[in-house]
């Protein structure tokens, strides 16, 4: 199909622009020797961790690929290497994006401090930070589409599995390749998010618990032995982790809609012509087209802010790039969808509003994503009542800070879920189940813009750390702090997009899952069936178990960090007076080892739990499990994300003098720091990992669906009895 | 039916024994004048609150009864007073049980302290406390069954709605009466639990936040102005609240199974003879029979411990009464079920193991209730690793205490949900959907024994408070402390029963709900329907919203209390030196007003949310809403209950010297107190209210189901379009 060149072109534009920005950032000056030295230490720590982590991913991915090869070959009675290859392709794309994005972040941080130092202007500093962040953002969109292009070209056209005339026999191989590609991205995301999340929060909590609370030294003070580890953590967790997380969401949304279209296609073929053939073909390619439009729109949005005149309102500039990308996506989508679908035969598709139906569904996704983001901003920004209430409660001690934050997080679940409910119903009403998948794509179509903005946050945070550790002019720190605080709000908005799209993608994967083992095409998942009900209950408990384990992992690693920092302060009293240099390396090692050790179990759970229960209790139990887990994970993700964000900003609100008579260092501030510390693992480790969890579970189940229905213990027992 | 005399006899035995214990406790001596004075103050505060609260319940119940009368009369075109009357009966039974149980608790508390003072023996003190608690326990079972007896006699036989020959026309009136009876109990429970929960936790947190943390005076110190309010709170929240909560669960479980049986009955009649008529008749009466067995078994279990030789192991004695009641229920059930169902025709019932099938299902309920209780004990008792881990984490500050507690609570969800999943599948496999309802009854059949043991806890807690305030010998306080700490564990076990049975009851109400508006009898609740899916998502957010609002309510009231206590300490410095007497009354007023003011919104939400969404989006949306809310509420209830219990006991563990080098008053203990304070509203306000929430929602929806399907906006719009 000629349309694939559009996809390739979009990917090439994005990756080309990323390369340009990479070179442009790296070509800048690092500043004085002290700054270079600190930046090198952070870079070294980040590289060491990601190299070690990638080695583990490499091993796990290798095992999974071999297992897939054996299973699929065994199942189909012929050597079937394609799904494994697609899986490896997925891991490579995701790993590459994370690696490159993180690499440039460790160059950009010090250049941001240096720009602030030289210009003392917020506008020029913002541009460097955003340019650094844009590499991650553009790599996410570019590599994701490049990989999908390769899947289509190699397996779809090259191997002929997307041949429209034999789709009923080869379609399932093609969807398997797509699922495995998505799973490859998911697994890297899981390791990067969980590993990076544990790393960064162990370091952060460790640094705060002793540094801020006990020794009362400011954040990023060079006397704190955990401070370099904390800055390394920003890069491995908030940059690489976030990037591969959203790449995974993006790929998940796109593949789930393609898989759904192919499934519809196969069923239509089986039932001979329920939907017109050329219409189905269009539906298989449309998700890629829409994603390409979004990617080009993101390039324009980012470029606009980077090339336009400097301003001193970073919040507006950043929003501008996102909203511009969103608007261009919607408008571009309107134009292209029109010519793409015009004149097609819509019989049986459920497209109730003609050829614009899928565009409307995608636009519903765009709008609801924006609304969910705005709701997240309301609950987490200190410009509004909820966060201020937490700040004021801190006056009465840490217990009330925590209590108020929990309450805010819980209450914040309702509004986004109503939006999501409306989006589901409306997009379905417009375009059937395909509309649901398109809404997910819409929400994520301009992901490159949002990730660029999200990545800019940790880069600015790091820049502030370097400024503090190099004892630069306080004005420099003031500039980076301002950039960082804007980053907090954009991060909360980004999380809204991530969880919203993840739930839509998981739900449409669900439908493909049901198609996979029910050849009659009846999509029955009846909750009065006790097996499905039991599955839903156990499934709902799974995100809780997973979250609890992640929190324990962080807190275990943080406790070790606390002990180490205390030990150094005790054994080398010269550190606090500034005479001795703290031992940064040991702290980095503690975070690394803790992360590597603790990330394995939760990652394995997400893969093995649906597999084991499928082979024990069959596909319907797993169907319940997936729904239960999805519903419960959405709630927990919103609850933890918003509570954590609100605590963080409540603390910042007190620091900014928002609560009269209580400033930095007061008892109220100490209480707010407790809230912030409690929120750290919730918002940066648990919340973001939950949307990966539900998508890995759905994808794994989808891949194994046929096997579940053929081989399961419960079915075997019941044939034995009867 | 002659079987109704068995029910009446069981109720009479329980209420008679309650009366005996009431008189026996009240006849004991109160001790010295100071003790009498304090006890009178507590009693006065409790009475004032419950009188005021009951006035509000009276008004709300009156309005609901009138509305019901109008709606039902309008719907059926004839004056229909019966459901309203049944509703009022339900409120009366629940209100009476709560009132009597609380009344005797405010007499028993001081008599427990006096017994400890006079005998200095833990065995005799335990007996007084348990005797006091048994009044609440026996009233729960007794009044619940008495009310059900009246519903059967008045509406079933008297009005003839349970006439087996005209069941297809009158059956729905009878189930409406049953639902309304259950709703009456639920509404009182909601007010008592929520109002009492806010009252007690506002006082408790207020007392702790200033008293323990700032002024460093011990718990229950008479110098703390909030201390009387704190003790009043134990009575209105932990006694009256708990009693009407479990009465509601008990009634909910019984009525849901009867309603299900009648629904089956009506469908079988419509489809002419799917299940044999005499079999269906038995199924309608069996739940009452099994409940009666459990009630008599509970009387025996309690009496055994009260009459047996004194021991010095209160934990074993209390467990003995519960386990004895459980064992007698199972054995008695076996004997009576045999003769009850023997020879009946099981065609179409789904009873796969013959006439013992429903007994097996109920026994599955008993066993899984016990296992869920044991799991709760594991996660919350300081004898095991999870709670100890929290205690040790407290050494590194309050943030890690809170973090570890959250992790423990989250992890603790999986095991009970697996048990619940197995119980659902197994009881269904044995006896169909009826089995699910019977499992819920099994779990709660010996509720009178568990409530007696649960109520003993707050009575002992109060006794300790009175001992402290009357400056009795520390040995007295030592005895009551020991009793209180055992009470903590039994409370956690009781919560396991409550949420387990609530979820089973809600699920079987769900089935009756589906029956109610789908006359074809197809119980379809398909999750690939976007309307149901949207309902489930919004439903899942509802318990979060509800919980968040409750926490906010508590924290708002607690903040007021903190200000008041601080004011008194500031304006009357003589209080802390013991020269001035603090102003207890104002604190009591603050708790009362806070509770009354804050309980209305959450209570109304639970009634109005399903109603409004039903009239907007129709019965299928509400079906999704109920499932989503149930699944999400179970998780939150277990999470909050276990996290709260674990924090409480982690603090006690440090006080008992479990963490070497850290004792009462140390920084680690202060951190643990923060955890305990955070957990207080979670475990005593939020958790227990959640199971009432899901049952009120299910019951209200069941009552309005037919209306939803006749009148809803979405349906109206769609007929308008087509």
Interface residues (C-beta under 8 A of the other chain):
Chain A: X205 X209 X213 X393 X396 X397 X398 X399 X400 X402 X403 X404 X406 X407 X408 X409 X410 X411 X412 X413 X414 X417 X418 X420 X421 X422 X424 X425 X428 X429 X433 X436 X503 X507 X510 X511 X514 X523 X524 X525 X526 X527 X528 X530 X531 X533 X534 X535 X536 X537 X538 X540 X541 X542 X544 X545 X547 X548 X549 X551 X552 X554 X555 X558 X559 X562 X627 X628 X631 X632 X634 X635 X639 X673 X674 X677 X678 X681 X682
Chain B: X205 X209 X213 X393 X396 X397 X398 X399 X400 X402 X403 X404 X406 X407 X408 X409 X410 X411 X412 X413 X414 X417 X418 X420 X421 X422 X424 X425 X428 X429 X433 X436 X503 X507 X510 X511 X514 X523 X524 X525 X526 X527 X528 X530 X531 X533 X534 X535 X536 X537 X538 X540 X541 X542 X544 X545 X547 X548 X549 X551 X552 X554 X555 X558 X559 X562 X627 X628 X631 X632 X634 X635 X639 X673 X674 X677 X678 X681 X682
